[in-house]
Amino acid sequence: MLLACALGLLPLIMGGCESDSCLKGEDGCVVAPPCEALHFECSDDLTLLQARLVTVDDPAVPGGMDALAAVGDILLSNGRVSAVIDALEHPHYLAPSGGNLLDLGSPGGGDDSLRGIFHATGLLPGDAALYTRYRILDEPGVAAVQFEGHLDGHPEYRVNTRYEIRPCDPGVRVRTEFINAGTEAQSWMGADGFYYGKREHLPFTASPGAGFNHPSFGLTTVPDAIASTPYLAIAAHTEPASSYGVVACNLAEASGFHSTEVSAMGIPLTLVMPRDYLVYERFITVSPGASVSGAVDLSLEVREQLWGEAWVSVGGQLLASDDPGSQLGRDVRAAVLISEGTLQTPMDERIPRSHVLTDASGLFSARLPASRDYVLSVQAFGDTVHEQELSVGQDSIDLGSLELPPVGALMLDGRIDGESDHILALIHPADDATAAAVSGAIFGQFETCAPLLGNPNGPSPACNRVLLDGPVELPILPGNYDIYAIAGPFSSLAHQRVEITAGQTSSAVLELQSIELQPHGSLSADLHVHGRASFDSSIPDLDRVAAFLAARVDVIASTDHDVVNNYAAAMEALDAWERIHLIDGLETTGHILFRLQPEFPFPQVTGHWNFWPVPFDPEGPWRGATWDEKVEPGQLFTRMQDFTGWDADTGIVQLNHPLGDLQFGRDLGYASALGIATNVDLPTSFDGTAPSMFLYQPPGADFANSDYHSQEVMNGTNNGDFLLFRAFWFYLLNQGILRAGTANSDSHGLTDNVLGTPRNLIWTDTSLLDFDLEIFNQAIRDGRILGTNGPILELSTQAADGSRRTPSIIPFTPASDATLRIDLKAAPWVPIEEVRIIVNGELVRSIADKLAPAGDPMGQAASTRLEGLEIPLSELLPASGDAWLVVEAGQPLPPNADLNCDGLPDTGDNNADGTIDWQDVEVLEDLQEAPETTCLDDTGPLQLPEPPTDRSSPEYLFHSVVPGGYPLAFSNPLIFDRDGNGFSGVSR
């Protein structure tokens, strides 16, 4: 220790030479001020400094898409920058307590783009800082607050953090002390954790081959993804926005890993002995705009002060002289990446230094480290269209003008029933040559689009999708395109082919016609929808509500992750209240891993659950929700009942996507977390096993873990998980656990899923004009629902009491001579090949030869496929015993098998040899002979039907407006209590 202090090495990773701070844990100590070498000049005076609690309608807090400041949080401001640190009792996302940077932007502005920054020493749940007390510091010339606590579950590992803003600071200073007051050495990295959420932020680092490109990793491969960088720059790329830069003040470079979901950056992994500690100081900058160049510019200014690194400005102007109209200023039209190196330097060795967007006139400017060689790369529509070398000395450079290759323009409009209205248009290449020429990904990130019209996760245009309500002009690469549109499944399909020529404007008008398809007495509903309040969405409210209107959905449940969102302003602006009933709700989302199963070796979360209605509270830390971490579902339901306005008697709890793979080490579905096998009966009492937790009522809970009302059977426009969710729903029905089945888009934007596809048709005694939420929710609880992405399926039978019964989860005794009546219709663009009748989970009949043809797919009238088909129940049900029946319609289901013997489908015929076996398992493709075991440890994937390639086929037309999906509808069950003594499941 003494030698290290004498050599001046230890401050890089440890604070062992510190004399004034809280390293010894004395009561009343004050954490040392961070980044003392930094000083910024401006004309502001000290009276603008504020360090206080956030108040109601606080004018100094930053607003914006990601803002979550709540009354009682802590505000630091200097009049230029405002930072909000969440109160101890207001934790968010991955943090087990408050005390973390939540919002950062301009005072009263709408530019906060920060989800949250927390502090940790590693990746495990016990590695995150849990703060237990705080003090607003009364010191001259600064606005500062200090938090003290320890690692979660480890009071012997203390953590102290000081946040500070000084006059003129273009950001916030932070110092965190990680102190090992235990008896054993610890391997810590001492880092900030940045939570992005996957569909918004792009982290940018100055490491070889990096920039926006970062290696993928899992929990066991993180060390391979760690790299050092002089700064981290973060931008949301959706206006209005801010960009953020992070520069270590006591490290020459910080170390960490990065992805579109999370970054962790700080002190490299270090062995910290007992009574030793790490100190991490950093300056977090904030700049207006969606380009990381603003963050990089300030980061270089900070590094010049700290490390004496000179910088210069490089600027110029991109011209698009031959473009029709003015298209510059859009991120897909023109951006500039500047990397250290030469044209001969391999891409994985170049060091990206900045990335800058142009203004509307094509002007750009970026700061770069001085005296180096660079490559300037001009990007347009996801491709690099120009590169040149640039040698930089000590003086700033004006590059003059650079001409961009010209593109064309498309003037696009649409009408429905002869009137201009909200429509979602999808643009596809009309031939393979165009598809190859126009495919691109924004800055090489997110999904590939053909064509790329805009950020796939942002406002319209997004990827290849455009919201219309009047004419829109789009810059677009030359080629041949097919443009399609529908107004939900109850309209005709519009199509127009256009040729785009460089330098010219082409026009297209899409004409749609409403089709009378929605059954009388039903309301259409999408009960799982996300918007900008969700951590994994960045679609603005106006675009989200426009998508509601374009989908022609009667009822929307707004279910953002962990917060309640209210679209009142956007609904008012688009005059949507008379056309849509919007229900405020939320999706609780497990983030913090905990010991869900005491005997299970790994911590888990309890998946995702929807609740509605939940009253919106604009001043609350979760906008009306409650903290949803570290509890079993029954305890979560109790929290919602006790701490929000959710009413357990009239509200809904929905189990979302019950099964699936891990995402960022967390189960998306509760059934997956419990490892339920559907070929084994559920334990009816708790026996310590994971499956027995399903029906269990945990301590302190008013509800059992299974006391929810509905389960998603279809989730997402892509049907890929239908077989899995359906199998679990069928299993519960067989077990006598009756829950309504729903079909929801789970849309987060315009590109991931088409809002309202799929949707629910809910038969209810209320209407859109005289809407009664309690009546509507009761219909959902009763399961009076059809889930569909196009086919409209109606079925009924006779009860012993003479009444006509339609699907619901309410058991009844059928008449002795009862028949099943099936009616089926759809828009003509929806191909339907078969109807399936399932009894007790088994297919008992498939009907194809009785279906009428769809007719012209471009037709404008309803297409009846099956009318009044009657089948005696005696031909369908077992000879005796209770039973249930579900009917499906659409395309034949893809072949599947259960290779790990848990009763759930897991693998498709992926090698197309007609047999599903170990040779279809992706991770076993290099295996030369069959495994010895019958039940495989590795399985999958399930296979969707192959995307149609014949652009003239009905299947291709459907796929063009329902991307990744195949035609499908399912009824809720008819529950037959044949002996009249109640339904408790079926014999297997």
Secondary structure as GFF3:
##gff-version 3
##sequence-region A 1 988
A	DSSP	alpha_helix	2	7	.	.	.	ID=ss1
A	DSSP	three_ten_helix	10	12	.	.	.	ID=ss2
A	DSSP	three_ten_helix	46	48	.	.	.	ID=ss3
A	DSSP	beta_strand	50	53	.	.	.	ID=ss4
A	DSSP	beta_strand	74	77	.	.	.	ID=ss5
A	DSSP	beta_strand	82	85	.	.	.	ID=ss6
A	DSSP	beta_strand	101	105	.	.	.	ID=ss7
A	DSSP	beta_strand	117	120	.	.	.	ID=ss8
A	DSSP	three_ten_helix	125	127	.	.	.	ID=ss9
A	DSSP	beta_strand	129	137	.	.	.	ID=ss10
A	DSSP	beta_strand	143	151	.	.	.	ID=ss11
A	DSSP	beta_strand	154	165	.	.	.	ID=ss12
A	DSSP	beta_strand	171	180	.	.	.	ID=ss13
A	DSSP	beta_strand	186	188	.	.	.	ID=ss14
A	DSSP	beta_strand	191	195	.	.	.	ID=ss15
A	DSSP	beta_strand	202	205	.	.	.	ID=ss16
A	DSSP	alpha_helix	222	225	.	.	.	ID=ss17
A	DSSP	beta_strand	227	229	.	.	.	ID=ss18
A	DSSP	beta_strand	232	235	.	.	.	ID=ss19
A	DSSP	beta_strand	242	248	.	.	.	ID=ss20
A	DSSP	beta_strand	254	258	.	.	.	ID=ss21
A	DSSP	beta_strand	262	266	.	.	.	ID=ss22
A	DSSP	beta_strand	270	272	.	.	.	ID=ss23
A	DSSP	beta_strand	277	288	.	.	.	ID=ss24
A	DSSP	alpha_helix	292	307	.	.	.	ID=ss25
A	DSSP	beta_strand	311	319	.	.	.	ID=ss26
A	DSSP	beta_strand	335	340	.	.	.	ID=ss27
A	DSSP	beta_strand	351	357	.	.	.	ID=ss28
A	DSSP	beta_strand	363	369	.	.	.	ID=ss29
A	DSSP	beta_strand	372	380	.	.	.	ID=ss30
A	DSSP	beta_strand	383	392	.	.	.	ID=ss31
A	DSSP	beta_strand	397	403	.	.	.	ID=ss32
A	DSSP	beta_strand	408	416	.	.	.	ID=ss33
A	DSSP	beta_strand	419	420	.	.	.	ID=ss34
A	DSSP	beta_strand	423	429	.	.	.	ID=ss35
A	DSSP	alpha_helix	432	438	.	.	.	ID=ss36
A	DSSP	three_ten_helix	442	444	.	.	.	ID=ss37
A	DSSP	beta_strand	465	468	.	.	.	ID=ss38
A	DSSP	beta_strand	472	476	.	.	.	ID=ss39
A	DSSP	beta_strand	479	486	.	.	.	ID=ss40
A	DSSP	beta_strand	494	500	.	.	.	ID=ss41
A	DSSP	beta_strand	505	512	.	.	.	ID=ss42
A	DSSP	beta_strand	522	529	.	.	.	ID=ss43
A	DSSP	alpha_helix	541	551	.	.	.	ID=ss44
A	DSSP	beta_strand	555	561	.	.	.	ID=ss45
A	DSSP	alpha_helix	568	573	.	.	.	ID=ss46
A	DSSP	beta_strand	581	589	.	.	.	ID=ss47
A	DSSP	beta_strand	608	612	.	.	.	ID=ss48
A	DSSP	alpha_helix	633	643	.	.	.	ID=ss49
A	DSSP	beta_strand	652	655	.	.	.	ID=ss50
A	DSSP	beta_strand	662	663	.	.	.	ID=ss51
A	DSSP	beta_strand	666	667	.	.	.	ID=ss52
A	DSSP	alpha_helix	670	674	.	.	.	ID=ss53
A	DSSP	three_ten_helix	691	693	.	.	.	ID=ss54
A	DSSP	beta_strand	710	715	.	.	.	ID=ss55
A	DSSP	alpha_helix	722	734	.	.	.	ID=ss56
A	DSSP	beta_strand	740	744	.	.	.	ID=ss57
A	DSSP	beta_strand	759	763	.	.	.	ID=ss58
A	DSSP	alpha_helix	773	782	.	.	.	ID=ss59
A	DSSP	beta_strand	785	788	.	.	.	ID=ss60
A	DSSP	beta_strand	792	798	.	.	.	ID=ss61
A	DSSP	beta_strand	804	805	.	.	.	ID=ss62
A	DSSP	beta_strand	819	826	.	.	.	ID=ss63
A	DSSP	beta_strand	834	839	.	.	.	ID=ss64
A	DSSP	beta_strand	842	847	.	.	.	ID=ss65
A	DSSP	beta_strand	863	872	.	.	.	ID=ss66
A	DSSP	three_ten_helix	873	875	.	.	.	ID=ss67
A	DSSP	beta_strand	883	890	.	.	.	ID=ss68
A	DSSP	beta_strand	896	897	.	.	.	ID=ss69
A	DSSP	beta_strand	907	908	.	.	.	ID=ss70
A	DSSP	three_ten_helix	918	920	.	.	.	ID=ss71
A	DSSP	three_ten_helix	922	924	.	.	.	ID=ss72
A	DSSP	alpha_helix	954	961	.	.	.	ID=ss73
A	DSSP	beta_strand	968	971	.	.	.	ID=ss74
A	DSSP	beta_strand	974	976	.	.	.	ID=ss75
###
